[in-house]
């Protein structure tokens, strides 16, 4: 027998040492491989997010670093699998050797424990993700994208290892990893969103999170909890958006001249009709050679209409990717839009009514008529951006009754100002009420009164006939 020979016995006695050396070498290789995974996770995650962004037509600014936006994007990453940046052959080789040597379980346990530690480190946010005055928006967005690229890459790599190895990891291990990562991830996202005071920045952060969620779902990890978190944060976003739009509308109302819009070129008129296609009783120029249009409303009407449209668009942007039904989407866009009209816009106009002149009040009455008419245009726009059928909508925009109430307040104010001015003119001390005979000309009092009535009645020309007759009757 060969085993009786001295050389065979020497080999037999040295086998445990050789086996031990081989195992040590495989674990040394595994440590190097684990370091490679840690380093390459960001690149892997970035490619995964890049590919998903291209698929969903999401702008590159939501996955590229700010410094990369000015460069030409490398499309070669779109043609390869995200985990191609990692060479898995050292893992496969060492896993096989440990399986042959009977140490597969130890090898697997070591791999899993080290990956758990790596995930724990990856889940810790860095200082650039803190919202403070020393950090620019650029720094915050870069840190945010880098953080989520790293998490994405980690789970994309683990999913590949699950599908390409047997026994190294399993579904239970994967679920355990993600269930431990999710609370920490939610906490970090919530903290950043709650500290954010800029609606535009919050929208950017939200889109980055949605891209992360969709990419992670591709490797079978559920992100419903993150979607629910974004739904909670949505209310804060809408509140900030309301404040911002309210300020813009207030500025529009303050800067308006409250005179009829006059347009002296066909190009300008066509542009207005393109973004504000509202039928109106416009006045044309007398000469056919000269283009001229006088519109009954003042410049603030189309500007307010555009601001509300922009508000609707921004609401829709935040609601995209939250897995909402058509009814939920309709409701979540309609509610803040109604608040903008019924609370913010109405209050701005109401404050204006109490501090403007009589002729400006008349123009405000006309403006409310056309703002009321514009509600149908806003309704059509809302349904188009949420891609809804009008028969399935959950309600209507509430502006019509609001503008009617504001118009009634303005009409009351006009009546009070008219009577107050007439009373002031009648009470002039210079008028001689005891004149015995006519002097052949009207008194200064009568001239002032007639001039006042004429100038104000002229400004009534764009009011509905009912209102004109009403004010004349009051006078």
Buried (B, 14 or more C-beta within 10 A) or exposed (E): EEEEEEEEEEEEEEEEEEBEEBBEEBBEBBEEBBEBBBEBBBBBBBBBBBBBBBEEEBEEBBBBBBEBEEEEBEEEBEEEEBBEBBEBEBBBEBBEBBBEBEBBEEBBEBBBEBBBEBBEEBBEBEEBBBBEEEBEEEBBBBBBBBBBBBBBBBBBBBBBBBEEBEEBBEEEBBEEBBEBBBEBBBEBBBBBBEEBEEBEBBBBBBBBBBBBBBBBBBBEBBBEEBBEBBBEBBEBBBEBBBEBBBEBBBBBBEEBEBEBBEBEEEEEBEEBBEEBEBEBEBBEEEEEEEBBBBBBBBBBBBBBBBBBBEBBEBBBBBBBBBBBEBEBBBBBBBBBBBBBBBEBBBBBBBEBBEEBEBBBBBBBBBBBBBBBBBBBBBBEBBBEBBEBEEEEBEEBBBBBEBBEBBBEBBBEBBBEBBEEBBEEBEEEEEBEEEEEEEEEEEBEBEEBBEEBBEEBBEBBEBBEEEBBEBBEEEE
